[in-house]
Amino acid sequence: MSIRQRLLLWYLAIVLNLTLGLFALLGIGDLSAGEATPSWRLEWEKTLEAAKKDGKLVAGIPASAELRKMIEEVFKSRFPEIELEPFPGRGPANYLSHRSFYAH
């Protein structure tokens, strides 16, 4: 596989992950209509409940300023009672930070 093909696949994977994450944030795209609540939805609901109690949600997001602004605007309109504290970084950095936080 050429470098160009690898870069294209990497780019497409990032775009797909960002799109799915945005759909989850907006609460759209639930493909399990009529089925039991998917595990990601249950986890999201628990996270929202805890964030409502704390009044804040810390979220790892892509480093893009444009995307951060859009996520903050959508989040504020959907959840005005919760302050969003974005933690920008590249995907692997966010993962490692999250992993080390919960390792303790």
Phi and psi in degrees as GROMACS dihedral restraints (atoms count N, CA, C in turn):
[ dihedral_restraints ]
;  ai    aj    ak    al  type     phi  dphi    fc
    3     4     5     6     1   -76.3    20    10
    4     5     6     7     1   164.1    20    10
    6     7     8     9     1   -61.5    20    10
    7     8     9    10     1   -39.0    20    10
    9    10    11    12     1   -62.6    20    10
   10    11    12    13     1   -42.4    20    10
   12    13    14    15     1   -65.7    20    10
   13    14    15    16     1   -40.2    20    10
   15    16    17    18     1   -63.6    20    10
   16    17    18    19     1   -43.6    20    10
   18    19    20    21     1   -62.7    20    10
   19    20    21    22     1   -40.3    20    10
   21    22    23    24     1   -64.3    20    10
   22    23    24    25     1   -44.2    20    10
   24    25    26    27     1   -63.7    20    10
   25    26    27    28     1   -40.8    20    10
   27    28    29    30     1   -62.3    20    10
   28    29    30    31     1   -44.8    20    10
   30    31    32    33     1   -62.7    20    10
   31    32    33    34     1   -45.2    20    10
   33    34    35    36     1   -63.3    20    10
   34    35    36    37     1   -38.2    20    10
   36    37    38    39     1   -63.9    20    10
   37    38    39    40     1   -41.3    20    10
   39    40    41    42     1   -64.7    20    10
   40    41    42    43     1   -46.6    20    10
   42    43    44    45     1   -61.1    20    10
   43    44    45    46     1   -42.3    20    10
   45    46    47    48     1   -62.9    20    10
   46    47    48    49     1   -45.2    20    10
   48    49    50    51     1   -63.5    20    10
   49    50    51    52     1   -42.2    20    10
   51    52    53    54     1   -64.9    20    10
   52    53    54    55     1   -40.4    20    10
   54    55    56    57     1   -64.7    20    10
   55    56    57    58     1   -46.8    20    10
   57    58    59    60     1   -63.8    20    10
   58    59    60    61     1   -39.2    20    10
   60    61    62    63     1   -63.5    20    10
   61    62    63    64     1   -40.9    20    10
   63    64    65    66     1   -67.2    20    10
   64    65    66    67     1   -40.1    20    10
   66    67    68    69     1   -61.0    20    10
   67    68    69    70     1   -41.9    20    10
   69    70    71    72     1   -64.3    20    10
   70    71    72    73     1   -41.7    20    10
   72    73    74    75     1   -62.8    20    10
   73    74    75    76     1   -39.8    20    10
   75    76    77    78     1   -81.1    20    10
   76    77    78    79     1   -12.0    20    10
   78    79    80    81     1    76.3    20    10
   79    80    81    82     1    25.7    20    10
   81    82    83    84     1  -115.2    20    10
   82    83    84    85     1   165.0    20    10
   84    85    86    87     1    82.8    20    10
   85    86    87    88     1    21.7    20    10
   87    88    89    90     1   -72.4    20    10
   88    89    90    91     1   109.8    20    10
   90    91    92    93     1   -88.0    20    10
   91    92    93    94     1     2.1    20    10
   93    94    95    96     1  -106.7    20    10
   94    95    96    97     1    39.5    20    10
   96    97    98    99     1   -58.1    20    10
   97    98    99   100     1   131.1    20    10
   99   100   101   102     1    84.1    20    10
  100   101   102   103     1    -5.8    20    10
  102   103   104   105     1  -102.4    20    10
  103   104   105   106     1   174.0    20    10
  105   106   107   108     1   -61.0    20    10
  106   107   108   109     1   154.4    20    10
  108   109   110   111     1   -60.9    20    10
  109   110   111   112     1   127.2    20    10
  111   112   113   114     1   -65.1    20    10
  112   113   114   115     1   153.5    20    10
  114   115   116   117     1   -61.5    20    10
  115   116   117   118     1   -36.0    20    10
  117   118   119   120     1   -64.4    20    10
  118   119   120   121     1   -34.9    20    10
  120   121   122   123     1   -67.9    20    10
  121   122   123   124     1   -42.0    20    10
  123   124   125   126     1   -61.6    20    10
  124   125   126   127     1   -43.1    20    10
  126   127   128   129     1   -64.7    20    10
  127   128   129   130     1   -40.8    20    10
  129   130   131   132     1   -63.4    20    10
  130   131   132   133     1   -41.9    20    10
  132   133   134   135     1   -64.6    20    10
  133   134   135   136     1   -39.1    20    10
  135   136   137   138     1   -64.7    20    10
  136   137   138   139     1   -41.0    20    10
  138   139   140   141     1   -63.4    20    10
  139   140   141   142     1   -44.2    20    10
  141   142   143   144     1   -62.7    20    10
  142   143   144   145     1   -41.9    20    10
  144   145   146   147     1   -61.1    20    10
  145   146   147   148     1   -44.8    20    10
  147   148   149   150     1   -65.6    20    10
  148   149   150   151     1   -39.4    20    10
  150   151   152   153     1   -66.1    20    10
  151   152   153   154     1   -35.4    20    10
  153   154   155   156     1   -65.7    20    10
  154   155   156   157     1   -38.4    20    10
  156   157   158   159     1   -66.5    20    10
  157   158   159   160     1   -43.3    20    10
  159   160   161   162     1   -78.9    20    10
  160   161   162   163     1   -26.8    20    10
  162   163   164   165     1    82.4    20    10
  163   164   165   166     1     5.6    20    10
  165   166   167   168     1  -149.4    20    10
  166   167   168   169     1   148.9    20    10
  168   169   170   171     1  -133.2    20    10
  169   170   171   172     1   122.5    20    10
  171   172   173   174     1   -94.0    20    10
  172   173   174   175     1   125.0    20    10
  174   175   176   177     1  -131.8    20    10
  175   176   177   178     1   130.7    20    10
  177   178   179   180     1   -75.2    20    10
  178   179   180   181     1   125.5    20    10
  180   181   182   183     1  -132.1    20    10
  181   182   183   184     1   163.2    20    10
  183   184   185   186     1   -62.1    20    10
  184   185   186   187     1   156.7    20    10
  186   187   188   189     1   -74.6    20    10
  187   188   189   190     1    -7.5    20    10
  189   190   191   192     1   -63.2    20    10
  190   191   192   193     1   123.0    20    10
  192   193   194   195     1   -64.3    20    10
  193   194   195   196     1   -38.2    20    10
  195   196   197   198     1   -65.7    20    10
  196   197   198   199     1   -44.2    20    10
  198   199   200   201     1   -67.2    20    10
  199   200   201   202     1   -40.7    20    10
  201   202   203   204     1   -58.8    20    10
  202   203   204   205     1   -45.5    20    10
  204   205   206   207     1   -61.3    20    10
  205   206   207   208     1   -43.5    20    10
  207   208   209   210     1   -64.7    20    10
  208   209   210   211     1   -44.4    20    10
  210   211   212   213     1   -62.3    20    10
  211   212   213   214     1   -43.8    20    10
  213   214   215   216     1   -61.7    20    10
  214   215   216   217     1   -42.7    20    10
  216   217   218   219     1   -64.1    20    10
  217   218   219   220     1   -45.7    20    10
  219   220   221   222     1   -66.1    20    10
  220   221   222   223     1   -42.6    20    10
  222   223   224   225     1   -63.0    20    10
  223   224   225   226     1   -44.7    20    10
  225   226   227   228     1   -62.0    20    10
  226   227   228   229     1   -37.7    20    10
  228   229   230   231     1   -72.0    20    10
  229   230   231   232     1   -33.5    20    10
  231   232   233   234     1   -82.3    20    10
  232   233   234   235     1   -34.5    20    10
  234   235   236   237     1  -134.0    20    10
  235   236   237   238     1    70.3    20    10
  237   238   239   240     1   -63.9    20    10
  238   239   240   241     1   -21.0    20    10
  240   241   242   243     1   -83.6    20    10
  241   242   243   244     1    -5.2    20    10
  243   244   245   246     1  -117.5    20    10
  244   245   246   247     1   127.8    20    10
  246   247   248   249     1   -83.2    20    10
  247   248   249   250     1   130.0    20    10
  249   250   251   252     1   -93.9    20    10
  250   251   252   253     1   124.0    20    10
  252   253   254   255     1  -110.1    20    10
  253   254   255   256     1    96.2    20    10
  255   256   257   258     1   -72.1    20    10
  256   257   258   259     1   142.8    20    10
  258   259   260   261     1  -119.2    20    10
  259   260   261   262     1    85.4    20    10
  261   262   263   264     1   -71.4    20    10
  262   263   264   265     1   145.5    20    10
  264   265   266   267     1   173.9    20    10
  265   266   267   268     1   168.9    20    10
  267   268   269   270     1   -73.1    20    10
  268   269   270   271     1   153.4    20    10
  270   271   272   273     1   -47.8    20    10
  271   272   273   274     1   -53.5    20    10
  273   274   275   276     1   -61.6    20    10
  274   275   276   277     1   -36.5    20    10
  276   277   278   279     1   -66.3    20    10
  277   278   279   280     1   -42.2    20    10
  279   280   281   282     1   -62.8    20    10
  280   281   282   283     1   -42.4    20    10
  282   283   284   285     1   -62.0    20    10
  283   284   285   286     1   -47.9    20    10
  285   286   287   288     1   -65.4    20    10
  286   287   288   289     1   -38.2    20    10
  288   289   290   291     1   -63.9    20    10
  289   290   291   292     1   -45.6    20    10
  291   292   293   294     1   -62.6    20    10
  292   293   294   295     1   -43.4    20    10
  294   295   296   297     1   -63.8    20    10
  295   296   297   298     1   -43.6    20    10
  297   298   299   300     1   -69.6    20    10
  298   299   300   301     1   -32.2    20    10
  300   301   302   303     1   -63.9    20    10
  301   302   303   304     1   -43.4    20    10
  303   304   305   306     1   -86.9    20    10
  304   305   306   307     1    -3.2    20    10
  306   307   308   309     1   -76.1    20    10
  307   308   309   310     1   -19.7    20    10
